[in-house]
């Protein structure tokens, strides 16, 4: 099975559609969305409706911390993120709120675990940013392969037989073979607000038969989305991040 995995769409409709089009060309068998449907971006209602339709068609979508926040959950956020959540709340229809409220914290496909943040405490929204936090997450689960979002920067970690965690920054379009002798955790990057210096939408594919993991990018008109952020009255920093990818 070829899985398509996206995360952190953050109400960016153009980035989402570019990613879905790329995944369609790759002929993925199933789609998984690792949370943060909303937040930051200017398109919360159309993006939520689009993803709800994908889930109706068989995709999996998880709860992210921004999704929880827009529903009223107490989460730790900086002023910019909180301002975006406050802007987003009245923009969502009741149907979209109901969809977001029903999202699960985790899911599994074959031997793959899907979660938005650290798997040791999914509702704690802990960032997996280095080998120490990756080890904490890996030791908490038995899944051979875990995919997470939340961080907005693509990364791969493996736990060796000697209990050492090794980190690797992937190269786009170059397959990473996930050895069955090791336990793996991959950070999916972000569709809607990348922070690795590349503004193109980031997503990945994983072949469950060959165990090949490939990080990919989809270009889109991020200048247009940045202008929509400004037109909406959202913080300028959110427009700047789309353009710089940082």
N, C-alpha and C positions, 0 to 999 in steps of 0.2 A: 504494500500500500504506500502510495506517495502522499504524505501529509503536507499541506500548506499551513504554515503557522505565522500569524501576524499578531502584533501586540501594540498597545498604546496608540490607538487611532486618534484619540483626542479631538473628536469633532472636526476632523479635517477631511472633508468629502472628496476633494480632488486627489489627495494622497491615497485614500482608501480605494477609489475607483481605479487608479493607476496600478495599485498592488493587486487588486482582484483581476484586472485584465492580464497582468503578467502571469498570475497563477493559473488563469484559464489557458493561456498559451502553453504552459508547462503541463497541463492536463492532470492536475492533482486530483486524487481520489476523494480527499476529505479536507475540510478546512477547520482550523482551530484558531480562536481569537482569545488572547490571553488577558483580556481586561483593559480597563480605561477606554471605554467607548467614548466617553465625553470628557470635558475639561479642556481648558486652554484654547480650543479652536472655535471657529465661528459657526459651525454647522451641526449643533447637537441633535436637533430633531431629524433632519434627513439622514444623518449617519446612524442614529439609533434605529430608525425605521428600516434602513437598508440592512443592518446587521440582524435585526429581528426577522426579516425575511430570509436571510441566509440560514439562521437557526431553524426556521420552519422547514427549510429544505435539507436539513441534516447536519449543518455546521454546529460546532460547539463554541460557546462563548462563556467566559468566566467573569466574575466580579473583580473590578479593580478598585483601588482606593478612591479615585475620583468618582467612579460610579456610586460607591458607597456614600461619599460626601454629598453628592447632589441629592441623595435620598435622605439626608439629615444625619448620617452617622458622624460621630466625632472622630476626626482624623487630624494628624499633625500636618499642617501646610503653611508654606510661607505666604506673605501678603499677596503676591501675584497670583498664585494658585487659588487662594481663597477668593480673590476678586473675580476670577474666572468662574468659579463655582457659583458665586452669588449671581453673576450674570446669566449663567446657564439655567438655573432652576426654573425661572418663569418661561423659558423657551421650550420646555419639554411638555408634550401632551400627556394626558393621563395614561394613555396606552403605552407610551414610551417609558414612563415612570414604572408602570406595572412590569414591563419587560425587564428593565434593569433590576427591579427588586427581586425578580425570580432567578437571577444569575447565580450559579454555584461558585464556591470558592476554589474547588479543584475538580479535575476530571481525569480519566485514564482512557487511553486508546492502546490496546494490546499491552505492551510492557512499558508504555510511555506515560509519565505523570505530567500533567499540565497544571500550572499554578501561576498566579500573577506575580507574587513576591516569594520570599523565603519559604520553602516548603515545611520548615520546622514549626512555623506559626503563621499560616496564610493570612489570618486576620490582623496580624501585627504589622503588616506592610513593611517588613524589613528588607532593605536593599542588599542584593548580592553583588558586591562591587570588587571583591578581592578573594584571594585563596582562603583566607580565614572564614569569611562569611559563606563562601561556597562549601567549605568542609562542614560547617554547621548545618547547612541545608542538606547536603548529601548524606550525612550520618543519620539524619532524622527519618529517612525513607529507605525503602527496599527497592524502589524502581530502578532498573538499570539506566534509564535515561529520563531526565527531568528537563522540561522547558519552562522558562520563566520570562517575565517581562519586567516592567517597573523601572529599570535602570536607564533605558533609552540608548544604550551602547552595546553593540554586539560583542559577545565574549563566549568562550568555551572553557570549561573546567573539567578535569577528570581526577578521580580518586584511584590511585594505584593500589596494587596488592600490598604494598608496604605502608599504606595509609598516608601517603603523601598526595597533596592536591597540586596539580599543575595547571596553570592558566595559559590560554592561547588566544590571541586576537586573530580572528579569521580573515581570510582574503575573499572578497566577493567572487562568486561563481567558481570557486575552487572547492571541490568536495572534501569534507573531513570524514574519514572512515572512523566510526566509533567502535573500537575494539570491544568484543564481548567480555574480555578479561578485566575491563575497567568499568567503573561507574561514572556516568557523565551528567553534567549540567550545562545547558546552553542558555544564554541570555539572548533573547530574540531581537534586541534593538527596538526601534520605534517606527511605525508607519507615519504617524502624524506629527511627531516632533523629535527628529533624530538629534542626538547630542554628541556625535563622534566626529564632527567636522565635515560631514557630508549631508547636505540637505535632502538628498533623494530618499524616498521612503525605503525603510529597511524591513525585510521579512526573510523567511527561510523555508526550505523544503527538507523533509526527512523521509528517506525510503526505509520502511520498516523491514524490508527483506534484505537489502544490501547493507543497511545501517550507515548509509552515506548521508551526511548532513551538509547542506549547501546554503550559505548566506547569499542573499540576492538584494538588488536595489531596483527601484522603479522611479524614473524621473517623472516629475509633474510640475505644474506651474506654481511653484511655491511663492513667487512674487504676487500672484493673484490672490492666493490665500492670505498672505501677509497683509495685503491691502484690505481684504475683507475683515481681518482682525481689527485693523485701524478703524474702518468704517463702522464696526460694531461698538466702538468705544472701549474695547478691551485694552489691557496694559500694553504699551509700546514694546516692552521687552518680549512679549509673545510673538509679535511680528518679526522682531530682529532675530529671534532664535530660529524661525523658519528659514530665513535667508542664509544665516551663517551655519546652521546645523550644529550649534553649540549651546 
